[in-house]
Amino acid sequence: MKRRVVITGMGVVSSIGNDLSTFEKNLRNGTSGIRHFPELEQLQFGCQIGSRPEIPAELIDLYFTPLQQKQLQADGVLYGALASAMAWRDAQLAVGETADWDSGCILGAGLAGADVIRDSVYHIDAGNTRRLGSTTVPQTMSSAISAFVGGYLGLGNRVSTNASACSTGTEAMILAAEHIAAGKAERMLAGGCDSGSPYVWAGFDAMRVTTRKHNTTPTLGSRPMSATASGFVPGGGGAALVLESLESAMQRGARIYAEIRGGFINSGGQRGGGTMTAPNPEGIKRCIQGALNDAEITARDLQLISGHLTATIFDAREVELWRTVLSQDSSFFPYLNALKGLTGHCLSASGALEGVATALQVYAQFVHGSVNCEDLHPEISAIIDPENIPVQSLDVPIEFAASSSFGFGDVNSVVILQRFEHG
């Protein structure tokens, strides 16, 4: 039998809050973190708006020594490390002098060290290799985030980094939960991070998948499910969740935000209409159904779907695929919302940020609004009741919620959370 897995700590570093209370407040109020960046205008980007955390120096000093901060010059690694440190503290877990053999982490990343890589290339091309310094490799290797956090917290169990584009954070949650459920660990940090650098965003700008219509109205730029959506808004950030066996959490009297009821990871194989940038519809349907099966629930048990929903042409298709799998008529459908209207698309951090948002909604029993979709796309309003996509937050009971991520490379992941009944 699988062991039950619960969420006992969370940390978030984002444009709408660097702590859980601020993050939840802005979720409830629909406060956007998207703004105009003069540097993008100077670099002649088509999309000159984005989403990036603003982190006060005092907050960094609270968690990291000056020596540790030298290893955190890469902004994406800093976001993930800070979120992980916050989550560990939120779970009221200690950091020991010896390795914690029962605890580990799976922390995903994209190009978290993009700025450090850029500076390194300049030094190398100028023949100044010796000026790279001793922290270049730890900040630019793919596993920079898990390596730092593993040492910072003394984690002695599995310590690794996954990378599956936009699916990364959700995938990390599922992999970590499976590790605990199999009895291989008691606690795992899971999450994702990505840089808020123009050197990451530039490729998407060149692909023309980012919006170019809201450079003077940044908070209106990210429009998931809207008829006037014109592309996504790039972002950066980090989020982490402490997953723990129910036995361990109960034994130490931990606060439990939600239970990880199940999840599923797959790929469409870039077949059947799937490509590097477009999902195979059959792959998504199988992923959704696989998550429901793993959670041992039916479609009608769901009260909330946190969609991938990027404000691109695929939003309507995503909703249609959920409708097909859930096989419900238009008079009944779970609540559906999109975090990216507030944060933009934070790439490899997006699934983790949405995972935290979903857990908060399950714990506090509310559904955050989806901003900028007052003009709901007609293909969406034709298949589900628009009232199931609230523009403003609602206080409603949530028993089961799904958080989904569908990424470049035709990769998919869906995790299902359940409200935990104490006592």
N, C-alpha and C positions, 0 to 999 in steps of 0.2 A: 504493500500500500504506500502511496505517496504521502509524505509528511505535509502538513498544512504550512503555508508560508504567509507571513503578514508584513506590513510596512510599519516600522517603528520610528523612523526618522526621515526627515527630508531637508534638503537645502537647495536654494535657487539663487542664481545670479543672472539677472535679466534687466532689460530696459524698463520693465514695469515693477521692479522690486528686487532688492538684494536680501530680503528676509521673507519668511512665509506670511507674516501679517500684512506687510505692504503689498506683496504679490496677490494675496487673496482680496485685499481691499480694492486693488485696481482691477482685478477680475470682475468683482461684483459691480464696480462703478463704470466699467467699460472705458477705463483710462488708457489711452494709447501711449506706447513708448517709441513710436516712430517719429523721426525728425529729419530735417534737411542737414546734409553734411557739406559744408563749403569745399572740403578737400575733393569730394566726388565731382563737384562742378569744375574745380581746377584741373582735375584729371580728365575732363571731358567725357564723363560717363553719361549715358543716356538716362539712366535712373540715378538720381542724385539724393535719394532718401534711403534711410535704413534704420536699423535697430541695433543698439549696442549698449551694454551696461555701463553705468557711470559709478565707479567704485571709489569711495573716499579712502584716502591713505590710512586713516585711523582703523578702518575695517580690516584692511590687509595686515596692519601691525597687530591687530587683536589675535590673529591666528598664526602668523608666520614671523620668524626671526629675520633679521637683515640677511643672514647667510642663506636661509631658505628662499628669500625673495629674489636672490640672484639666479635661482633656478626657475623663476616664474616670470621671466621677461616676455615670454610668448603669451599673448593675451588669452588665447584659447585655453592653454594649460592653466593659467591663473584662474579663469572662470570655473573650470572643472575642479581644480584643487580646492578653491574656496567653497564651492557648493558641497563638496565631499566633506570638508572639515565641519561645515555647518550641520550637515545631515548627521554626522557622527555625534556631535554635541547635542543636537536635537533629540537623538535617541538615548541620551544620557549614558553613553558608553565611554569607558576610560581608555587611555593610551598607556600601555605598559612599557616596561624596560626590556622585556623579552618578547619574542615573536608570539602573536596570537594565532595559534594553529587552527582555531575554529572559525576564523574570520578571513574574508578575502574581498576581492572586487573585480567587477567587469565594467570598465568605464570606457565608453566609445569616444572616438574622435574622428574629425575629418582632417582639415589642414590647420590644426590647432597652433602649430608653430610657424605659420606662414611668414610673419614679419621677421623672425629670427633667421629663417632660411634666406629671405631676401637680403638681409644685411650680410649674411655669411657669403653669399654669392659675390657681392661687391668686394669683400675683402679678398676672396680667392682670385677673382679676375684682376685685381690690382696687385697681386703677388704678395699680399699681406696675410698669408695663411696663419702665421704665428699670432695674429691679433684676434683670432676666433675665440680664444678663451676655452676654459675647461668645461663650461656648462653648455656648449653648443650642441653636442650630441644628445645629452639628456633632455634638451628642450625641443629637438627637431625629429627625434626618432618617433615612429608611429605610436609606440607604447609610452610616450612621455608622461601622459596623465596617470596611467595605472602605476608606472614605476615610481613616480613621485608620491602618490597617495599611499602606495604599499609601504614605502619607507617611512612616510610621515606618521602613519597609524600603526606601523609594526605588524602588518597583515601577513600571516604565515600560511594561509590557505591559497586557493587559486587567485592569482593576480594577473590580469590580462586586459588587453584592449581589443575591442571589435570595431569594425568599420564596414558599414553597409549603407553609405550615403544617408538619405533622409530617414531610413528605417533604423538607424544605429541605436538610438536611445531606447526605443521600445524593444528592440531585439536584445539589448543588454539586460533589461528587466526580466525578460522571459528566460534567457540563459542562466541568469543568477538564481531565479526562482527554481528552475529545474535542478540546479546544483544542490540547493538546500533540500528540495523535496526528495532527492535521491539519497539523502543522508550523508552527503560529502562535506557539508559545512553547516554551521549554526547561523552565521550571519554573512551577508554579502552586500557590499555597496554596489549599486547599479546606476548607470546614468550615461550622460553624453555631454560633449562640449564642442564648440567650434569657434574659430576666430571671427572677430568683427572687422576684418581688414579688407581694404580695397583689393589686396592681392588675392583674396579668396573670391570676392564678389565680381571681379572683372570678367571672369570667364562666363558667368551667367549674363552679365550685361552684354557681352559680345554675342551670346546666343539669342539675345532679344527676348528672353523669357521673363525679364523684370519689367515693371511698369515704368512708363516714361511720361505719364500724363498728370502726375501729381507732385512735381518738384516744388511747386509753390503751396501745395495743400497736403503736407506729408501725412497727417493723421487720417486722411481720406484715401490714402494710396493702397492699403491692403484691404481687398474687398472679396473675401471668400464667399462663394455662392451668389455673388451679385451679377446682375445682367450687364453691368458696366465694368466688371473686372477686366483689367488690362495687363495682368502679369503679377508676379509676386514681388514682395519687398524683401531684400536680403537682410539677414540679421546675424548676430553672434550672441553667445551666452553659454550657460552651463547649468545643469541640474543633476542632483543625485538623490537616491533613495536608499535607506537602509532596509534591506529585506532580512527577515529573521524567521527561524522556525517558531511555530506557535508555542511549542514547549518551552523554548528558551525565553521568549517574550513574556509568557505567563509566569515563569519561575522568578523573573526579576521585576515583575510588576510594571512592565513597559506600557506606555501609551500606544495604542494600535490605531492607525489611521484607516486602514482597510486591509482586506485579505486579497492576495493574488489568487484568484480562483482558477485561472487557466490562461493559456496562450498558444499561439501557433506562428511558425516562421516558415516561409517558403519563397519560391521564385517562379515567375512565369516562363523562365527559360528563354526569354526574348523570342518567343514563338507565338503563333496565334494572334498576331497584332501587337504583341509586345516587342519593344525595342529598348535600346539603352535609356531612352527618355520617356517612353510611353509604356504603361503596364499592360500585360496580357490580362484581359478581363477574367478569364477562367482562373488564372492564378490568384487574383484577389478574391473571387468567390470561394475558392477552396480554402484560402487563408481564413476568411471570416467563419466559414463553417467549421474549419478545424479548431478554431478558438472556442466556438460554442460547444463543440463536442468535448474538448479537453476540460472545459469548465463544467461539463455535465448539466448544461442549462438549455432551455429552448429559446427560440427567437423572442417569444413574448415575455420572457423574464427580464429582458433589457429595458432599462428606463432612460439610458443616456448613451449616446455615441459621441466621443470626441474624435472628429474627423481629421484626416490628413489635410484636405481642403486648403490649397495653396493660392487661390485666386487666379487660376489658370483655366484653360479650356477643359481640363480634366475633372473639374469639380462636379459638373452635372453627371458625368459618367460614374464617378465614385458613388454619388448618392443613388444612382440607378442600380449599381451593383449591390449596395446594401439592401435596397428594396427587393431585388430579385432573391437574395439569400433569405431575407426575413420572411418573404412570401406573405406579406400582409397587405390588405387593401389600403387605399389612401386615407381611410378614416382613422387608422391606427398605425403609429410609427413612434419609436422612441424619440425623446428630445435629441436634437443634433446641434452641436456647436463647433466653432472654429476659433482656436486660440490665436491663429496667425493674423487675425484682424487687428490684434493689439500688439503683437510682438514681431510681426513679419515672419519670414521663414528662416529660422535659425539653423537650418541645415542639419548637421549631425547632432546638434543639441535639441532639435525640435521635439523628437519623441520623448526625451526625458522631461522637458519642460511641460509637455502635454500630459505626461504621466503624473507629475506633481499636481498639475491643475485638476486632473481627473480624481486623484486621491483626495484632494481638498474638498471637491464637490461631494464625493461619497461620504466623507467624514462629517462635513458641515451641513449636508443635505440642501444643496442648492444647485442650480444650473446657471452658469455665467452666460451672458448675452453674446451674440455674434454681431459685432459692430459692422457697419458699412454694407449691410445686405438688406436694407429696407426695400430696395428694388430687386427682389429675389429673381434669380434666373428663371425664365418661364419653363424651361425643361425640368427644373426642380419643383416648382410650384405645381406642375402638372401631375407629379407622381406622389408627393406627400403634402400634408396639410401645412401651410406656412406657419401656423401657430406652434408647430413642433420645432421651429427654428426661432427661438425668442431673440429679439434684438436687445432686450434688457434682462437682467438677472431675475430669476424666479426662485423662491423658496419652495422646494418640492421634495417629496421623499424619493430617495435613490437607493435601491437595493443592489442592482447590478449595473455596471458601466463598462463600456468598451473604449479603449484608446487605440487608434490605428495609425500606421505609418506605411507609406508606399513610396519606395525610393528609386533613384537612378540605378540602372542595372536590372530593373524589373524585379526588385526584391520587396517582400511584404512581411509585415508583422502586425499582429493584433493581440493585445493583452486584455483580460477581463478582470475587473476588480469587484469585490463584494463588500458591502457594509459589514463591519464586524460588530456583533452584539456582545457587549461586555456583560459578564455575569450570567 
